[in-house]
Amino acid sequence: MESALPAAGFLYWVGAGTVAYLALRISYSLFTALRVWGVGNEAGVGPGLGEWAVVTGGTDGIGKSYAEELAKRGMKVVLISRSQDKLDQVSSEISIYA
């Protein structure tokens, strides 16, 4: 029986270390999620990253929304599209933000 005691003590510390590691990991994930949710990522996009942005598919849907938001934040936007007519239309719409 006495030979089992050192093994039990070792397993106790392995378990305690695992629980501490998982608690820290979960705490960090929650902190990161709250920071992103609470503070937002406004500073993550904008002229601080550079002066120019390239948006592919910038004439419809998500690409157009990205192009508009980047232009509102003061970036110079290069639009790439398959249709020249749509490209000209969106370019004139976005140029009001510049």
N, C-alpha and C positions, 0 to 999 in steps of 0.2 A: 503494500500500500504506500509506503514512503517513497517509492520510486515514481509513483504517479503524480506526486505533488509538484515537482519541478515542471513537468509537462503541462500541468493545469495552469500554473502561473504564467508560463510562456504563452499559452493559448489565450489566457485572459488579456495579456497585453497586445496580442495580435488583434483580438476582437475590439479592444478599446481603441487601438490605432485606426482600425477600419471604420469604426463609427465616427471617430473624430474627422477622418478624411472625408467621409461622405457628408457630414454636417457642414464642414467648410465648403465643400463643393456646391452643395445646395444653397448655402448662404450667398456664395459668390454669384451663382446663377440668378437668384432672386434680386440681389443688389443690382446686377447688370440690367435685368429686365425693368426694374423700377426706375433706374437711371434713364434708360432709353425712353420709357413711357412718360416719365415725369418731366424730364428736361427736354426731350426730343432730340432730333439730330439736325437742327437748323444750321449749325455751324459746320456740319459735315459736308455740305454741298454749297458751292458758291465760289466766288473769286479767290478765296483762300487756297483752293486746290489748283488754280490756274486761270488763265484769262479766257481760254477757249473750251468749248464742249462740242463733241460730234454726236449727233443723234441720228441713228439709222431708223428708217421707217417713221420718219418724223411728220408725216402728213395725215395720219389717222391714229385714233386710239391712244394707247399709252405713250407712244413715241411723241405724238403731238403734245400731250400733257407735259411730258418731260421737257420738251423744247420750250414750252410756254413758261414753266416754272424756272428753268435755268435763265431764260431771258429776263424774267421778273427780278431775279437775284443779281442781275448785272453782268452776266456772262455773255460772251459772244458765241453764237450758236451756228454750227455748220449743219445744215439739214441734208440728209441723203434719202432719196426716194426714187421709185421707178417711174413715176408720172410727173412730167415737167409742169403740167397745168396745176396739179395739186400742190406741187412744190412752190410755185409762184404765189398761189393763194395763201398758203400757210406762212410763207416768208413775209408777205405784206401784213398779215394779221399779227405776227410776232414782232415786227419792226416797231410797233407802237410802244413796246416795253423798253426799247433801247434808248 
